[in-house]
Amino acid sequence: MVIYNNKEWFKALTNFYRSYVMQRLVRFTGWAGVLTAGLCVLILEVLRVEIRFHSGTFSLLGIVLSILLVFRTNTAYDRWWEGRRQWGSLVNTSRNIALSVHGLLPRTDLVNRGFYAKHVANFAICLKEHLRAGVKLDELVDLTETERGMYAERQHLPNFLIGQLYERTQELYRAEAMSGYDLTVLKTHIGALADILGACERIKKTPIPFSYSIYIKTLILAYALLLPFGLIQEFGYFTIPVVMLLFFAFLGIEMLAQEIEDPFGLDCNDLPTGNIAQTIKNNVYEVVCLFAKVQEEPQPQEFQKVF
């Protein structure tokens, strides 16, 4: 995610080209302009033929395309916002577990406190990469060699970490370190981690239907290719900027929707899950392990990309 101030219009425009989507969009729009210019020269200078399409045809087609793009954008943004809500819930749930453990366990019980702090923090860190290309064990905190070997054998590490939290909680209950009510409350918070995991996996593994996505792309391309034939006789060489502007508008909406429909990646508009995971780790260790040193988070600069 790119950090910016949405009130600074002109400053934001000067950083227009930082977005990867905008870089691709400008290139595609340039090619559309080159193709339109070639058609203008061919029709107006070489063939000298009169080609007329009724403008109402393109108006109706533009309305249909606009309706489809609105639905496409709303669907993609719903996925992005749902991902943000789930990671916001992860922050709250992790803090609830940390606060519950802090209230339940004596301050001298550094072993169990460290266990909960480590596993809750590592759950957030490994979930970040689980939703990308796969968990990176080097990013996890306070791993022993035994744990590293055990984690490397797991196909679904976030689920395994939740299981370990359940197991340790049940052991503490059997040892009468907590009451039945405390067990229920803590298990509810741990269960919320599984719910968040499942919701994020649902977003990640259920893309927009292929046929729907291809249909919109095909319609945009057909509209851009046919539009010059309907404008050349009326606008002449001014057809070039008009086609480029319309192509920029329609294709830009589709490309932005395509980028945000998977909010857990590394694109400019994806969620800063790495930054959120670091916040969770710091918060949990600060609450549960009073002796722990919290890593200071660098403040991002304006127009800086945050992962």
Residue frames relative to the residue before (quaternion, step in Angstrom):
aa qw qx qy qz dx dy dz
M 1.0000 0.0000 0.0000 0.0000 0.00 0.00 0.00
V 0.3294 -0.7331 0.5629 0.1927 3.56 -1.03 0.84
I 0.3166 -0.7425 0.5639 0.1749 3.57 -0.81 1.05
Y 0.1654 0.7898 -0.5713 0.1495 3.59 -0.74 1.02
N 0.4119 -0.6664 0.5602 0.2692 3.53 -1.35 0.27
N 0.3143 -0.8024 0.4759 0.1759 3.57 -0.34 1.24
K 0.5871 0.5669 -0.3814 0.4342 3.60 1.24 -0.04
E 0.6455 0.5032 -0.3141 0.4812 3.57 1.24 -0.38
W 0.1997 -0.8319 0.5089 0.0948 3.55 0.20 1.31
F 0.7525 0.4170 -0.2360 0.4519 3.56 0.57 -1.18
K 0.6299 0.5176 -0.3443 0.4656 3.59 1.05 -0.65
A 0.6310 0.5217 -0.3320 0.4686 3.57 1.07 -0.71
L 0.6467 0.5290 -0.3206 0.4463 3.59 1.01 -0.78
T 0.6331 0.5274 -0.3378 0.4549 3.58 1.08 -0.63
N 0.7070 0.3929 -0.2478 0.5332 3.59 1.27 -0.38
F 0.2079 0.8350 -0.4825 0.1633 3.53 1.30 0.44
Y 0.7489 0.4452 -0.2225 0.4375 3.57 0.85 -0.98
R 0.4600 0.6802 -0.4580 0.3407 3.62 1.21 0.12
S 0.6373 0.5285 -0.3286 0.4546 3.58 1.13 -0.59
Y 0.4681 -0.6806 0.4905 0.2777 3.56 -0.90 0.99
V 0.6095 0.5503 -0.3522 0.4491 3.59 1.07 -0.71
M 0.6726 0.4962 -0.3001 0.4598 3.57 0.93 -0.88
Q 0.6099 0.5474 -0.3533 0.4512 3.58 1.06 -0.69
R 0.6840 0.4632 -0.2808 0.4886 3.59 0.89 -0.92
L 0.6470 0.5370 -0.3209 0.4361 3.56 0.97 -0.86
V 0.6460 0.5102 -0.3207 0.4686 3.59 0.97 -0.82
R 0.6459 0.5147 -0.3253 0.4604 3.59 0.98 -0.80
F 0.6750 0.4878 -0.2987 0.4659 3.59 0.89 -0.92
T 0.6393 0.5170 -0.3247 0.4675 3.58 1.03 -0.80
G 0.6235 0.5399 -0.3339 0.4563 3.58 1.05 -0.73
W 0.6579 0.4927 -0.3091 0.4784 3.57 0.98 -0.82
A 0.6141 0.5311 -0.3472 0.4693 3.59 1.06 -0.68
G 0.6472 0.5142 -0.3139 0.4671 3.58 1.03 -0.77
V 0.6414 0.5156 -0.3234 0.4671 3.59 1.00 -0.80
L 0.6640 0.5000 -0.3042 0.4654 3.58 0.92 -0.87
T 0.6565 0.5012 -0.3077 0.4723 3.58 0.97 -0.84
A 0.6306 0.5264 -0.3301 0.4651 3.59 1.01 -0.77
G 0.6418 0.5184 -0.3231 0.4638 3.58 1.00 -0.80
L 0.6508 0.5055 -0.3126 0.4724 3.59 1.00 -0.80
C 0.6360 0.5312 -0.3314 0.4511 3.57 1.00 -0.81
V 0.6661 0.4880 -0.3037 0.4753 3.59 0.87 -0.90
L 0.6600 0.5239 -0.3091 0.4409 3.58 0.92 -0.89
I 0.7392 0.4245 -0.2338 0.4677 3.57 0.84 -1.01
L 0.7543 0.4205 -0.2227 0.4523 3.59 0.87 -0.96
E 0.7913 0.3351 -0.1571 0.4866 3.58 0.99 -0.80
V 0.7534 0.3865 -0.2142 0.4870 3.59 0.93 -0.85
L 0.7860 0.3126 -0.1713 0.5051 3.59 0.52 -1.14
R 0.1110 -0.8315 0.5281 0.1323 3.58 1.11 -0.78
V 0.3836 0.6979 -0.5046 0.3332 3.56 0.86 1.02
E 0.3795 -0.7064 0.5509 0.2313 3.53 -1.23 0.47
I 0.0266 -0.7932 0.6071 -0.0396 3.54 -0.59 1.22
R 0.0000 0.8209 -0.5693 0.0438 3.53 -0.63 1.10
F 0.0512 -0.7394 0.6711 0.0164 3.50 -1.06 0.96
H 0.4984 -0.6354 0.4857 0.3347 3.55 -1.02 0.71
S 0.4841 -0.7043 0.4404 0.2751 3.59 -0.75 1.08
G 0.5700 0.6130 -0.3773 0.3963 3.57 1.16 -0.53
T 0.5811 0.5877 -0.3725 0.4222 3.56 1.14 -0.61
F 0.7058 0.4473 -0.2625 0.4826 3.57 0.89 -0.94
S 0.6004 0.5526 -0.3633 0.4497 3.57 1.12 -0.57
L 0.6719 0.4825 -0.2943 0.4788 3.58 0.93 -0.90
L 0.6552 0.5080 -0.3113 0.4645 3.56 0.97 -0.86
G 0.6389 0.5287 -0.3158 0.4611 3.57 1.07 -0.75
I 0.6303 0.5254 -0.3316 0.4655 3.59 1.05 -0.72
V 0.6463 0.5116 -0.3128 0.4719 3.58 0.95 -0.93
L 0.6702 0.5027 -0.2959 0.4588 3.56 0.91 -0.93
S 0.6370 0.5327 -0.3249 0.4526 3.58 1.02 -0.79
I 0.6453 0.5171 -0.3217 0.4613 3.59 0.96 -0.85
L 0.6591 0.5037 -0.3077 0.4660 3.59 0.95 -0.86
L 0.6746 0.4942 -0.3013 0.4581 3.58 0.96 -0.83
V 0.6029 0.5406 -0.3605 0.4629 3.59 1.09 -0.63
F 0.6595 0.4882 -0.3028 0.4848 3.57 0.93 -0.89
R 0.6411 0.5303 -0.3204 0.4530 3.60 0.98 -0.84
T 0.6810 0.4869 -0.2909 0.4632 3.58 0.90 -0.92
N 0.6538 0.5146 -0.3192 0.4536 3.58 0.92 -0.86
T 0.6460 0.5190 -0.3191 0.4599 3.57 0.99 -0.84
A 0.6741 0.4883 -0.2984 0.4671 3.58 0.92 -0.91
Y 0.6699 0.4934 -0.3101 0.4601 3.60 0.93 -0.83
D 0.5963 0.5557 -0.3620 0.4524 3.60 1.08 -0.65
R 0.6438 0.5056 -0.3194 0.4775 3.58 1.03 -0.77
W 0.6491 0.5163 -0.3136 0.4623 3.59 0.97 -0.88
W 0.6998 0.4684 -0.2735 0.4649 3.57 0.85 -0.95
E 0.6159 0.5287 -0.3471 0.4698 3.60 1.06 -0.68
G 0.6296 0.5249 -0.3295 0.4685 3.58 1.04 -0.75
R 0.6575 0.4988 -0.3094 0.4724 3.57 0.99 -0.82
R 0.6337 0.5234 -0.3344 0.4611 3.59 1.00 -0.75
Q 0.6600 0.5079 -0.3188 0.4526 3.58 0.94 -0.82
W 0.6811 0.4591 -0.3018 0.4840 3.60 0.97 -0.75
G 0.5862 0.5334 -0.3702 0.4846 3.58 1.17 -0.43
S 0.6405 0.5048 -0.3157 0.4850 3.58 1.06 -0.76
L 0.6143 0.5485 -0.3461 0.4495 3.58 1.09 -0.69
V 0.6189 0.5330 -0.3358 0.4692 3.58 1.04 -0.77
N 0.6980 0.4740 -0.2754 0.4607 3.58 0.81 -1.00
T 0.6627 0.5080 -0.3093 0.4551 3.58 0.93 -0.88
S 0.6432 0.5185 -0.3225 0.4620 3.58 0.97 -0.83
R 0.6541 0.4946 -0.3120 0.4798 3.58 0.97 -0.78
N 0.6348 0.5277 -0.3354 0.4539 3.59 1.01 -0.76
I 0.6399 0.5055 -0.3280 0.4768 3.59 0.99 -0.78
A 0.6575 0.5176 -0.3095 0.4516 3.57 0.93 -0.92
L 0.6836 0.4805 -0.2904 0.4663 3.59 0.90 -0.90
S 0.6359 0.5222 -0.3317 0.4615 3.59 1.04 -0.75
V 0.6626 0.4955 -0.2995 0.4751 3.57 0.93 -0.90
H 0.6385 0.5359 -0.3247 0.4469 3.57 1.00 -0.83
G 0.6989 0.4598 -0.2737 0.4746 3.57 1.00 -0.78
L 0.6848 0.5074 -0.2841 0.4391 3.59 1.11 -0.67
L 0.7812 0.3630 -0.1759 0.4765 3.55 0.78 -1.05
P 0.5052 -0.6343 0.4797 0.3352 3.58 -1.04 0.70
R 0.6091 -0.5925 0.3869 0.3581 3.55 -1.13 0.62
T 0.6359 0.5377 -0.3326 0.4425 3.57 1.19 -0.41
D 0.5969 0.5651 -0.3628 0.4391 3.61 1.25 -0.29
L 0.0364 -0.8536 0.5196 -0.0075 3.57 0.48 1.21
V 0.5891 0.5935 -0.3725 0.4025 3.59 1.13 -0.59
N 0.7296 0.4138 -0.2449 0.4862 3.58 0.73 -1.04
R 0.6052 0.5444 -0.3548 0.4599 3.58 1.04 -0.68
G 0.6746 0.4919 -0.2895 0.4682 3.56 0.92 -0.92
F 0.6091 0.5611 -0.3483 0.4391 3.58 1.08 -0.74
Y 0.7004 0.4598 -0.2789 0.4693 3.59 0.78 -1.00
A 0.6455 0.5230 -0.3320 0.4468 3.59 0.92 -0.86
K 0.6829 0.4983 -0.2896 0.4488 3.55 0.88 -0.97
H 0.7184 0.4643 -0.2696 0.4425 3.59 0.80 -0.97
V 0.6435 0.4952 -0.3346 0.4783 3.61 1.00 -0.68
A 0.6539 0.5003 -0.3127 0.4736 3.60 0.96 -0.84
N 0.6902 0.4784 -0.2864 0.4612 3.59 0.89 -0.90
F 0.5710 0.5723 -0.3913 0.4396 3.59 1.14 -0.51
A 0.6750 0.4849 -0.2966 0.4704 3.59 0.88 -0.91
I 0.6708 0.5063 -0.3037 0.4487 3.58 0.93 -0.88
C 0.7183 0.4300 -0.2715 0.4747 3.59 0.86 -0.89
L 0.5721 0.5703 -0.3887 0.4431 3.62 1.13 -0.47
K 0.5887 0.5855 -0.3571 0.4278 3.58 1.05 -0.76
E 0.7581 0.3631 -0.2043 0.5017 3.59 0.79 -1.01
H 0.5460 0.6007 -0.3973 0.4281 3.60 1.19 -0.46
L 0.7042 0.4374 -0.2504 0.5000 3.59 1.11 -0.70
R 0.6571 0.4509 -0.3115 0.5175 3.59 1.29 0.06
A 0.8294 -0.1944 0.1641 0.4973 3.58 -0.50 -1.17
G 0.7213 -0.3648 0.2608 0.5278 3.61 1.21 -0.18
V 0.6027 -0.6047 0.3889 0.3463 3.56 -1.13 0.70
K 0.2199 -0.7438 0.6200 0.1186 3.55 -1.10 0.87
L 0.3567 -0.7798 0.4759 0.1956 3.56 -0.34 1.26
D 0.6018 0.5869 -0.3620 0.4029 3.60 1.10 -0.61
E 0.6430 0.5318 -0.3274 0.4435 3.61 1.17 -0.44
L 0.5900 0.5944 -0.3717 0.4006 3.59 1.17 -0.49
V 0.4140 -0.7447 0.4833 0.2011 3.55 -1.08 0.77
D 0.8786 0.1300 -0.0897 0.4508 3.53 -1.29 0.65
L 0.3108 0.7585 -0.5200 0.2401 3.60 0.98 0.76
T 0.3210 -0.6958 0.6050 0.2165 3.55 -1.10 0.75
E 0.6586 -0.5010 0.3690 0.4232 3.59 -1.24 0.25
T 0.6216 0.5382 -0.3395 0.4569 3.57 1.07 -0.72
E 0.6708 0.4856 -0.2933 0.4777 3.57 0.93 -0.90
R 0.6267 0.5428 -0.3474 0.4380 3.59 0.95 -0.77
G 0.6757 0.4816 -0.2928 0.4751 3.57 0.94 -0.87
M 0.6555 0.5118 -0.3054 0.4637 3.57 1.02 -0.83
Y 0.6670 0.5024 -0.3012 0.4604 3.59 0.97 -0.84
A 0.6304 0.5599 -0.3379 0.4183 3.58 1.04 -0.77
E 0.6728 0.4997 -0.2929 0.4602 3.59 1.16 -0.53
R 0.6073 0.5892 -0.3470 0.4044 3.59 1.22 -0.30
Q 0.3840 -0.7239 0.5325 0.2122 3.54 -1.00 0.90
H 0.7811 0.1695 -0.0715 0.5966 3.57 1.12 -0.68
L 0.1587 -0.8552 0.4883 0.0709 3.55 0.31 1.29
P 0.6267 0.5285 -0.3777 0.4304 3.71 0.84 -0.70
N 0.6518 0.5093 -0.3142 0.4658 3.58 0.98 -0.82
F 0.6369 0.5341 -0.3197 0.4548 3.58 1.04 -0.78
L 0.6481 0.5185 -0.3170 0.4588 3.59 0.99 -0.82
I 0.6235 0.5187 -0.3390 0.4767 3.58 1.03 -0.73
G 0.6411 0.5282 -0.3209 0.4550 3.57 0.99 -0.81
Q 0.6493 0.5075 -0.3219 0.4661 3.59 1.00 -0.74
L 0.6270 0.5238 -0.3375 0.4676 3.59 1.05 -0.69
Y 0.6311 0.5188 -0.3231 0.4778 3.58 1.01 -0.82
E 0.6746 0.5162 -0.2984 0.4352 3.56 0.88 -0.97
R 0.6786 0.4754 -0.3041 0.4701 3.60 0.88 -0.89
T 0.6264 0.5395 -0.3396 0.4486 3.60 1.03 -0.74
Q 0.6626 0.4946 -0.3037 0.4735 3.58 0.98 -0.86
E 0.6251 0.5367 -0.3398 0.4536 3.60 1.03 -0.71
L 0.6563 0.5036 -0.3101 0.4684 3.58 0.98 -0.83
Y 0.6303 0.5223 -0.3360 0.4659 3.58 1.07 -0.68
R 0.6582 0.5007 -0.3128 0.4671 3.59 0.96 -0.84
A 0.6818 0.4620 -0.2794 0.4935 3.57 1.13 -0.67
E 0.4363 -0.7286 0.4205 0.3193 3.57 1.37 0.14
A 0.3538 0.7221 -0.5091 0.3069 3.55 1.07 0.80
M 0.7750 0.1309 -0.1076 0.6089 3.58 1.31 -0.13
S 0.5107 -0.6472 0.4770 0.3046 3.55 -1.23 0.50
G 0.6874 -0.4682 0.3509 0.4303 3.53 -1.31 0.12
Y 0.6254 0.5304 -0.3360 0.4634 3.57 1.06 -0.73
D 0.6535 0.5079 -0.3123 0.4663 3.57 0.95 -0.88
L 0.6183 0.5460 -0.3347 0.4556 3.56 1.06 -0.77
T 0.6653 0.5080 -0.3045 0.4546 3.57 0.92 -0.91
V 0.6633 0.5073 -0.3089 0.4552 3.58 0.90 -0.92
L 0.6965 0.4753 -0.2852 0.4557 3.58 0.82 -0.98
K 0.6486 0.5088 -0.3209 0.4664 3.60 1.00 -0.76
T 0.5983 0.5560 -0.3590 0.4516 3.59 1.11 -0.62
H 0.6688 0.4872 -0.2949 0.4779 3.58 0.96 -0.87
I 0.6526 0.4970 -0.3213 0.4732 3.59 0.97 -0.79
G 0.6314 0.5349 -0.3258 0.4572 3.58 1.04 -0.75
A 0.5957 0.5675 -0.3566 0.4426 3.57 1.14 -0.63
L 0.5830 0.5683 -0.3716 0.4462 3.61 1.14 -0.57
A 0.6530 0.5060 -0.3066 0.4728 3.58 1.01 -0.84
D 0.6337 0.5266 -0.3311 0.4598 3.59 1.02 -0.74
I 0.6519 0.5029 -0.3071 0.4773 3.58 0.98 -0.85
L 0.6255 0.5405 -0.3256 0.4589 3.57 0.98 -0.84
G 0.6864 0.4863 -0.2842 0.4599 3.57 0.85 -0.96
A 0.6516 0.5165 -0.3195 0.4545 3.59 0.97 -0.82
C 0.6624 0.4942 -0.3096 0.4703 3.60 0.96 -0.83
E 0.6436 0.5080 -0.3208 0.4741 3.59 1.01 -0.76
R 0.6078 0.5494 -0.3560 0.4495 3.59 1.05 -0.66
I 0.6643 0.4891 -0.3043 0.4763 3.58 0.95 -0.87
K 0.6789 0.5148 -0.2880 0.4373 3.56 0.92 -0.96
K 0.7969 0.3600 -0.1605 0.4578 3.57 0.82 -1.00
T 0.6891 0.4060 -0.2896 0.5258 3.59 1.25 0.16
P 0.0777 -0.8263 0.5571 0.0291 3.60 0.17 1.22
I 0.6724 -0.4303 0.3909 0.4581 3.53 -1.35 0.06
P 0.5735 -0.6096 0.4010 0.3723 3.65 -0.86 0.85
F 0.5660 -0.6552 0.3959 0.3060 3.55 -0.89 1.05
S 0.6693 0.5134 -0.3104 0.4384 3.61 0.84 -0.97
Y 0.6464 0.5227 -0.3173 0.4563 3.57 1.02 -0.84
S 0.6660 0.5039 -0.3001 0.4609 3.57 0.94 -0.91
I 0.6716 0.4927 -0.2983 0.4660 3.59 0.92 -0.90
Y 0.6227 0.5544 -0.3439 0.4321 3.58 1.01 -0.77
I 0.6691 0.4886 -0.3065 0.4687 3.60 0.89 -0.88
K 0.6534 0.5092 -0.3205 0.4593 3.60 0.92 -0.85
T 0.6536 0.5097 -0.3111 0.4649 3.59 0.98 -0.85
L 0.6594 0.5116 -0.3081 0.4567 3.58 0.96 -0.84
I 0.6364 0.5148 -0.3281 0.4715 3.60 0.99 -0.78
L 0.6677 0.5003 -0.3017 0.4614 3.58 0.91 -0.90
A 0.6570 0.5027 -0.3136 0.4662 3.59 0.93 -0.86
Y 0.6382 0.5294 -0.3196 0.4585 3.58 0.99 -0.83
A 0.6820 0.4898 -0.2878 0.4606 3.57 0.93 -0.92
L 0.6768 0.4946 -0.2985 0.4563 3.61 1.03 -0.74
L 0.7175 0.4447 -0.2515 0.4735 3.60 1.01 -0.76
L 0.5547 0.6619 -0.3811 0.3301 3.59 1.11 -0.65
P 0.6419 0.5289 -0.3616 0.4213 3.68 0.84 -0.74
F 0.6394 0.5360 -0.3375 0.4360 3.60 0.99 -0.74
G 0.6963 0.4625 -0.2793 0.4726 3.58 1.13 -0.53
L 0.7389 0.4204 -0.2200 0.4784 3.59 1.23 -0.33
I 0.5342 0.6774 -0.4062 0.3013 3.59 1.13 -0.58
Q 0.6904 0.4892 -0.3045 0.4373 3.61 0.80 -0.91
E 0.7172 0.4413 -0.2505 0.4777 3.58 1.08 -0.68
F 0.8013 0.3053 -0.1336 0.4968 3.59 0.93 -0.89
G 0.3317 -0.7519 0.5104 0.2532 3.59 1.18 -0.35
Y 0.8255 -0.1716 0.1448 0.5178 3.55 -0.93 -0.94
F 0.5342 0.6025 -0.4151 0.4234 3.61 1.23 -0.14
T 0.4472 0.6776 -0.4497 0.3724 3.57 1.32 -0.07
I 0.6000 0.6055 -0.3584 0.3807 3.57 1.05 -0.77
P 0.7319 0.3950 -0.2772 0.4811 3.67 0.64 -0.94
V 0.6092 0.5549 -0.3647 0.4334 3.62 1.08 -0.65
V 0.6712 0.4845 -0.2947 0.4774 3.58 0.90 -0.92
M 0.6457 0.5218 -0.3262 0.4521 3.58 0.96 -0.82
L 0.6555 0.5159 -0.3145 0.4530 3.59 0.97 -0.83
L 0.6816 0.4761 -0.2886 0.4748 3.60 0.90 -0.91
F 0.6419 0.5140 -0.3205 0.4702 3.57 1.01 -0.81
F 0.6287 0.5342 -0.3230 0.4637 3.58 1.04 -0.82
A 0.6715 0.5069 -0.2991 0.4502 3.59 0.95 -0.88
F 0.7351 0.4348 -0.2504 0.4559 3.59 0.72 -1.06
L 0.6975 0.4572 -0.2852 0.4723 3.58 0.83 -0.94
G 0.6105 0.5693 -0.3514 0.4239 3.60 1.06 -0.69
I 0.6443 0.5128 -0.3209 0.4679 3.59 0.97 -0.83
E 0.6636 0.5027 -0.3034 0.4635 3.58 0.95 -0.87
M 0.6848 0.4845 -0.2970 0.4562 3.61 0.90 -0.86
L 0.6346 0.5151 -0.3322 0.4707 3.60 1.03 -0.71
A 0.6439 0.5091 -0.3177 0.4746 3.57 0.99 -0.81
Q 0.6422 0.5299 -0.3220 0.4507 3.57 1.00 -0.81
E 0.6657 0.5136 -0.3083 0.4450 3.59 1.02 -0.75
I 0.7667 0.3950 -0.2163 0.4576 3.60 0.82 -0.93
E 0.5078 0.6575 -0.4396 0.3415 3.63 1.18 -0.14
D 0.7143 0.2511 -0.2169 0.6162 3.60 1.27 -0.30
P 0.1316 -0.8760 0.4597 0.0631 3.60 0.18 1.26
F 0.6466 0.5736 -0.3109 0.3954 3.61 1.23 -0.14
G 0.5201 0.6666 -0.4009 0.3527 3.60 1.24 0.13
L 0.6229 -0.5487 0.4233 0.3628 3.53 -1.23 -0.62
D 0.3799 0.7255 -0.4917 0.2958 3.59 1.19 0.39
C 0.7058 -0.4954 0.3105 0.4001 3.55 -1.28 0.40
N 0.7667 0.3561 -0.1872 0.5003 3.58 1.04 -0.72
D 0.4610 0.6728 -0.4586 0.3528 3.61 1.21 0.24
L 0.6410 -0.5507 0.3800 0.3760 3.55 -1.26 0.41
P 0.4308 -0.6949 0.5067 0.2733 3.62 -1.04 0.70
T 0.0238 -0.8586 0.5121 -0.0001 3.57 0.68 1.11
G 0.6098 0.5499 -0.3605 0.4425 3.59 1.08 -0.59
N 0.6524 0.5061 -0.3011 0.4770 3.55 1.01 -0.83
I 0.6472 0.5092 -0.3131 0.4731 3.59 1.02 -0.81
A 0.6436 0.5219 -0.3232 0.4570 3.60 0.98 -0.84
Q 0.6356 0.5176 -0.3262 0.4709 3.58 1.04 -0.76
T 0.6260 0.5309 -0.3269 0.4684 3.59 1.04 -0.75
I 0.6411 0.5174 -0.3215 0.4667 3.58 0.97 -0.86
K 0.6507 0.5194 -0.3247 0.4488 3.59 0.87 -0.91
N 0.6747 0.4953 -0.2969 0.4597 3.58 0.86 -0.94
N 0.6682 0.5073 -0.3057 0.4502 3.59 0.90 -0.90
V 0.6769 0.5005 -0.2974 0.4504 3.57 0.88 -0.93
Y 0.6877 0.4696 -0.2946 0.4687 3.57 0.84 -0.92
E 0.6292 0.5412 -0.3437 0.4393 3.58 1.03 -0.68
V 0.7055 0.4557 -0.2627 0.4750 3.58 0.99 -0.80
V 0.7715 0.3958 -0.2014 0.4557 3.57 0.71 -1.11
C 0.7829 0.2286 -0.1153 0.5671 3.58 0.86 -0.95
L 0.2353 -0.8266 0.4961 0.1235 3.55 0.10 1.30
F 0.6597 0.5168 -0.3022 0.4543 3.57 1.19 -0.51
A 0.5664 0.6522 -0.3801 0.3307 3.57 1.19 -0.46
K 0.3880 -0.6856 0.5653 0.2447 3.53 -1.21 0.63
V 0.2856 -0.7694 0.5516 0.1488 3.54 -0.70 1.11
Q 0.4203 -0.7046 0.5143 0.2501 3.54 -0.88 0.98
E 0.3946 -0.7306 0.5091 0.2266 3.54 -0.76 1.05
E 0.3248 -0.7553 0.5404 0.1786 3.55 -0.86 0.98
P 0.4037 -0.7089 0.5168 0.2597 3.61 -0.78 0.96
Q 0.4295 -0.6945 0.5145 0.2615 3.54 -0.99 0.84
P 0.3963 -0.7375 0.4862 0.2504 3.61 -0.64 1.04
Q 0.4280 -0.6799 0.5354 0.2607 3.53 -1.14 0.71
E 0.6346 -0.5278 0.3944 0.4040 3.53 -1.25 0.39
F 0.8258 0.1320 -0.1780 0.5186 3.55 -1.03 1.01
Q 0.4524 0.6385 -0.4779 0.3991 3.56 1.17 0.63
K 0.4045 -0.7061 0.5261 0.2471 3.56 -1.02 0.81
V 0.1339 -0.7895 0.5980 0.0347 3.56 -0.84 1.07
F 0.2533 -0.7773 0.5620 0.1257 3.57 -0.84 1.02
